[in-house]
């Protein structure tokens, strides 16, 4: 199939999508939120290029139009009011708008959504910064203590764990993630790692793997680790906002979040969580005074942040809440199924994320077994089929991550492309 024929095929697929213009909020609220008609009203609230199909939402999210417009308004306001908004106005006029007040309101919203206290949360610039602060700041280690991480962790987090060898004198152990992944072997991986390494004090757990989309049983791993006296630091960059889970039920102490991926805020906003009674186990920054205080703000020193991006978090939360995380979860699973179903019995293509519904959402990776160059395959998808994806060279795989703006026709087009590439390879 050449490119012109492929584009004709995808155009035909797109033509069967539900036609929908602007739908009033009241009418939208009355719709079945799992229907294609409802999701067309959501897709209509995103401005996405038609030059290609973007299936790399995992890199960062696209703001919906209500959020993008609000972000533009926030930017204009901050540009006009400058340092007056940072505090000088409030010193003279108690009613003057202040970033500290607005920021606290948004932290209260986030705390309510997560089911935690607002003084257990602090803004960062991204999940990488959150995780670096948590890992490097964890002060319960002494020389010779062991720390574990799995090779499914994000590159930057792995690097930060390795640095504990130099900063804390820890013995750092890298675990090999089982393939294929199962609910049970994800728990066993860390339990066996702890048993094989007496003196383990800390493990890094990635709630949803950024390269494969595998969701691990976080609650069970945390309970198991705690039974051995081992602490857990959690990377939740891809889980929160993509699938439905009860955060307090996870019973975790230290977590890094991203707010510009699946939450859909403007670029440059992350979040860090530390359970209040564990605050002293994470070091304060040198510029924030001596150890011994329990203010989470003293564990971050970012300087001046993009305040408009922080303000956009409120708008993103409002947008998502109108849909509901249960419906978002089901939508992402439906989008995944639309293309994965075509390859479940095809031994030429491996799907790297389990079919176990507890272990996947939308983000999923695949490999074509005969194809040995993931970057070349990603280039082929973009050049010949106009599909933007994320090559994962170390797994010889392609990561597919749809967004709320993605259609079932987009996913069907992906399946057509993969089949065509496989056919050409013989």
C-alpha positions in Angstrom: 0.0 0.0 0.0 1.5 3.3 -1.0 1.0 6.6 0.9 -1.8 7.8 -1.4 -3.7 4.6 -0.9 -3.1 4.6 2.8 -4.4 8.2 3.1 -7.5 7.2 1.1 -8.0 4.3 3.6 -7.7 6.5 6.6 -9.9 9.2 5.1 -12.6 6.6 4.6 -12.2 5.5 8.2 -12.5 9.1 9.4 -15.6 9.7 7.3 -17.5 7.3 9.5 -16.8 9.3 12.7 -19.7 10.9 14.4 -20.3 14.4 13.0 -20.6 16.9 15.8 -20.3 20.6 16.1 -20.4 22.6 19.3 -22.6 20.9 21.8 -24.1 22.9 24.7 -22.9 22.0 28.2 -26.3 20.9 29.3 -26.8 18.6 26.3 -23.3 17.2 26.8 -24.0 16.4 30.4 -27.1 14.4 29.3 -25.0 12.2 26.9 -23.6 8.8 27.5 -20.1 9.6 28.5 -18.7 6.4 27.1 -20.3 6.9 23.7 -18.5 7.9 20.5 -20.9 10.9 20.2 -19.9 12.2 23.6 -16.2 11.7 22.9 -16.5 13.6 19.6 -17.6 16.7 21.7 -14.4 16.3 23.7 -12.2 15.9 20.7 -13.8 19.1 19.3 -12.3 21.0 22.2 -8.8 20.3 21.0 -6.9 22.1 18.2 -4.7 19.4 16.8 -2.7 19.6 13.6 -4.0 17.6 10.7 -0.5 17.1 9.3 -0.1 13.8 11.1 -1.9 11.6 13.7 -0.3 12.3 17.1 0.0 9.1 19.1 2.8 10.4 21.4 0.7 12.1 24.0 3.0 10.4 26.6 5.7 13.0 25.9 3.4 15.8 27.0 -0.3 16.5 26.8 -2.0 18.9 24.6 -4.1 21.5 26.4 -7.8 21.5 25.6 -9.1 24.8 24.1 -10.6 26.0 27.4 -7.3 25.4 29.2 -5.2 26.9 26.4 -7.4 30.0 26.3 -7.3 30.3 30.1 -3.5 29.9 30.0 -3.3 32.7 27.5 -5.4 34.9 29.8 -3.2 34.0 32.8 -0.1 34.9 30.8 -1.6 38.3 29.8 -2.6 39.1 33.4 0.8 38.2 34.9 2.6 40.1 32.1 0.5 43.2 33.0 0.7 42.9 36.8 4.3 41.6 37.2 5.7 41.7 40.8 2.5 43.4 42.1 0.8 40.0 41.7 3.8 38.3 43.5 3.1 40.1 46.7 3.8 43.8 46.7 0.2 44.6 45.8 -1.1 42.5 48.7 1.1 44.4 51.2 -0.8 47.6 50.5 -4.2 46.3 49.5 -5.4 43.1 51.4 -7.9 42.5 48.5 -5.3 42.6 45.7 -4.9 39.4 43.8 -1.9 37.4 44.9 -0.1 34.4 43.4 0.3 32.8 46.9 -3.4 32.9 47.4 -4.2 31.5 43.9 -1.5 28.8 44.3 -3.0 27.7 47.6 -6.4 27.4 46.2 -5.1 25.1 43.4 -3.2 23.0 46.0 -6.4 22.6 47.9 -8.1 21.4 44.7 -5.3 18.9 44.0 -5.3 17.7 47.6 -9.1 17.1 47.5 -8.7 15.2 44.2 -5.9 13.0 45.6 -7.4 12.6 49.0 -4.5 14.1 50.9 -3.6 17.3 52.8 -2.6 20.4 50.9 0.5 20.8 53.1 1.7 17.5 51.8 1.9 18.8 48.2 4.2 21.3 46.5 4.6 22.4 42.9 7.7 21.5 40.9 8.5 22.0 37.2 8.0 18.4 36.2 8.0 14.9 37.6 11.7 14.5 37.0 12.4 17.4 39.3 10.0 15.9 41.9 11.7 12.6 41.7 15.2 14.0 41.9 14.3 15.9 45.0 12.8 12.9 46.7 15.5 10.4 45.8 18.5 12.7 46.5 16.8 14.1 49.5 16.0 10.8 51.2 18.2 10.9 54.3 17.5 7.5 55.9 20.5 5.9 54.2 23.9 5.2 55.7 26.9 3.9 53.8 26.4 0.2 52.8 22.6 0.3 52.8 21.1 -1.1 49.7 18.6 0.6 47.3 16.8 -1.1 44.5 15.2 0.0 41.2 13.9 -1.9 38.2 15.1 -1.3 34.6 11.6 -0.3 33.7 12.1 3.0 35.5 12.6 6.3 33.6 16.2 7.0 32.6 16.5 10.1 34.8 15.1 8.3 37.8 17.6 5.4 37.3 20.4 7.9 37.1 19.3 9.6 40.3 19.2 6.2 42.1 22.7 5.4 40.9 23.9 8.7 42.3 22.9 7.5 45.8 26.2 5.5 45.6 28.1 8.8 45.6 25.8 11.0 47.7 24.9 8.5 50.4 27.4 5.7 50.0 24.5 3.3 49.2 24.9 0.0 47.4 22.7 0.4 44.3 21.1 -2.7 42.7 19.3 -2.7 39.3 16.6 -5.4 38.8 15.6 -6.8 35.5 11.9 -6.5 34.8 10.3 -9.8 33.7 8.9 -10.1 30.2 6.1 -10.7 29.8 4.9 -8.8 32.8 2.2 -10.3 35.1 0.5 -8.9 38.2 2.3 -11.5 40.3 5.8 -11.3 38.9 5.9 -7.5 39.4 5.4 -8.0 43.1 7.8 -11.0 43.1 10.5 -8.9 41.3 10.8 -6.5 44.2 10.3 -9.1 47.0 13.0 -11.3 45.6 15.2 -8.3 45.2 14.8 -7.4 48.9 15.4 -11.0 50.0 18.5 -11.3 47.8 19.9 -8.0 49.2 19.7 -7.9 53.0 20.0 -4.4 54.2 17.7 -2.9 51.6 16.3 0.3 52.8 14.7 1.9 49.7 13.1 0.9 46.4 12.0 3.0 43.5 8.7 1.9 41.9 7.3 3.3 38.6 3.5 3.1 38.8 3.1 3.0 35.0 6.2 2.3 32.9 6.9 5.1 30.5 8.2 2.8 27.8 5.6 0.0 27.9 2.6 1.3 29.8 2.7 -1.6 32.3 0.9 -0.7 35.5 2.4 -2.4 38.5 0.4 -3.4 41.6 1.6 -0.4 43.6 -0.5 -1.1 46.8 0.7 -4.7 47.0 4.3 -3.8 46.4 4.2 -1.0 49.0 2.7 -3.3 51.6 5.2 -6.0 50.9 8.2 -3.6 51.1 6.9 -2.1 54.3 6.7 -5.6 55.9 10.5 -5.8 55.3 11.0 -2.3 56.7 11.7 -0.9 53.2 10.6 2.5 52.0 9.2 3.2 48.6 9.5 6.2 46.3 6.9 6.3 43.5 7.1 7.7 40.0 3.5 8.4 39.0 4.2 10.5 35.9 1.9 8.5 33.6 -0.7 7.0 35.9 -2.5 9.9 37.5 -5.0 11.3 35.0 -4.8 8.3 32.6 -6.5 5.6 34.7 -8.8 5.4 37.7 -7.2 4.5 41.0 -7.7 5.4 44.7 -4.5 7.3 45.7 -5.0 7.0 49.5 -5.5 3.3 49.1 -2.0 3.0 47.6 -0.7 4.0 51.1 2.5 5.5 49.7 4.7 8.1 51.4 6.8 9.8 48.6 5.4 10.4 45.1 6.3 12.5 42.0 3.5 13.6 39.6 3.4 15.4 36.3 0.6 17.9 35.6 1.4 18.6 31.9 1.0 15.0 30.7 -2.3 13.4 31.5 -3.8 16.2 33.6 -3.5 18.5 30.6 -2.1 21.7 32.2 0.5 23.9 30.4 4.0 22.7 30.1 6.3 23.2 33.1 4.3 22.0 36.1 4.9 19.0 38.3 3.8 18.0 41.8 5.6 16.4 44.7 3.9 14.6 47.6 5.4 13.7 51.0 3.2 12.3 53.7 3.3 14.7 56.6 4.7 12.3 59.2 7.5 11.4 56.8 8.5 15.0 56.0 11.7 14.9 58.0 13.0 12.0 56.0 13.5 14.2 53.0 16.2 16.9 53.3 15.4 20.6 53.0 17.3 22.5 50.4 20.3 24.5 51.6 18.7 27.8 50.7 15.7 27.0 52.8 17.3 26.8 56.1 18.6 24.1 58.5 17.0 20.6 58.8 14.3 20.0 61.3 11.3 21.8 59.8 8.3 20.1 58.4 7.3 22.6 55.7 7.2 20.8 52.3 8.0 24.1 50.6 11.4 24.0 52.1 12.2 20.9 50.2 12.0 22.6 46.8 14.0 25.5 45.4 12.9 26.2 41.8 13.2 30.0 41.8 10.5 31.8 39.7 8.2 29.3 38.1 5.9 29.9 35.1 3.0 31.2 37.2 0.6 31.1 34.3 1.3 27.4 33.8 0.6 26.8 37.5 -2.7 28.7 37.3 -3.7 26.6 34.3 -3.8 23.5 36.6 -7.1 24.7 38.0 -8.6 25.0 34.5 -7.2 21.5 33.6 -8.7 19.9 36.7 -12.1 21.5 35.9 -12.0 20.2 32.4 -11.2 16.7 33.5 -13.7 16.7 36.3 -16.5 17.4 33.8 -15.6 14.2 32.0 -14.7 12.1 35.1 -11.7 9.8 35.6 -13.8 6.6 35.3 -14.9 7.6 31.8 -11.4 8.7 30.9 -10.1 5.3 32.0 -12.6 3.5 29.9 -11.9 5.7 26.9 -8.2 5.1 27.0 -8.8 1.3 27.3 -11.2 1.5 24.3 -8.7 3.4 22.2 -6.0 0.8 23.0 -8.3 -2.1 22.2 -9.2 -0.6 18.8 -5.7 -1.4 17.5 -4.3 -4.0 19.9 -7.2 -6.4 19.1 -5.8 -6.8 15.6 -2.6 -8.3 16.8 -3.4 -10.5 19.8 -3.2 -13.6 17.7 -0.5 -12.4 15.3 2.9 -13.9 16.2 4.6 -11.4 13.9 3.8 -8.5 16.3 4.4 -8.4 20.0 2.2 -6.3 22.3 4.4 -5.4 25.3 1.6 -4.5 27.7 -0.5 -7.2 29.4 -4.1 -7.7 28.5 -4.8 -7.9 32.3 -7.1 -4.8 32.7 -5.4 -4.0 36.0 -2.1 -3.5 34.2 -2.9 -1.2 31.3 -4.6 2.0 30.3 -4.0 3.7 26.9 -0.2 3.8 26.7 1.0 0.6 25.1 4.1 -0.5 23.1 4.5 -3.0 20.3 7.3 -4.5 18.3 7.4 -6.1 14.8 9.5 -9.1 15.4 11.3 -9.0 12.0 12.0 -5.3 12.3 15.3 -4.7 14.1 15.5 -0.8 14.2 12.9 1.0 16.3 14.0 4.4 15.2 13.7 3.5 11.6 10.3 2.0 12.2 9.2 5.2 13.9 10.4 7.2 11.0 8.5 4.9 8.6 5.3 5.4 10.5 5.7 9.2 10.4 7.0 9.5 6.9 4.8 7.0 5.0 1.8 6.8 7.2 1.7 10.2 9.0 1.6 8.7 12.5 3.7 10.3 15.2 4.9 7.7 17.8 7.8 7.2 20.2 10.5 4.7 19.3 12.0 2.7 22.2 15.3 1.5 20.9 16.4 -0.6 23.9 13.2 -2.7 23.6 13.2 -2.5 19.7 9.6 -1.2 20.2 7.3 1.6 19.4 5.3 3.3 22.1 1.8 4.4 21.3 0.0 6.9 23.6 -3.3 8.4 22.5 -4.7 11.5 24.0 -8.2 12.7 24.8 -8.2 14.2 21.3 -7.6 10.8 19.7 -10.3 9.0 17.8 -11.0 5.3 17.2 -10.3 6.0 13.5 -6.8 7.2 14.5 -6.2 3.9 16.2 -7.7 1.9 13.3 -5.3 3.8 11.0 -2.4 2.7 13.2 -3.5 -1.0 12.9 -3.7 -0.6 9.1 -0.2 0.9 9.0 1.3 -1.9 11.1 -0.3 -4.6 9.0 1.0 -2.9 5.9 4.5 -2.8 7.2 4.4 -6.4 8.3 3.0 -7.4 4.9 5.9 -5.7 3.1 8.4 -7.5 5.3 7.0 -10.8 4.2 
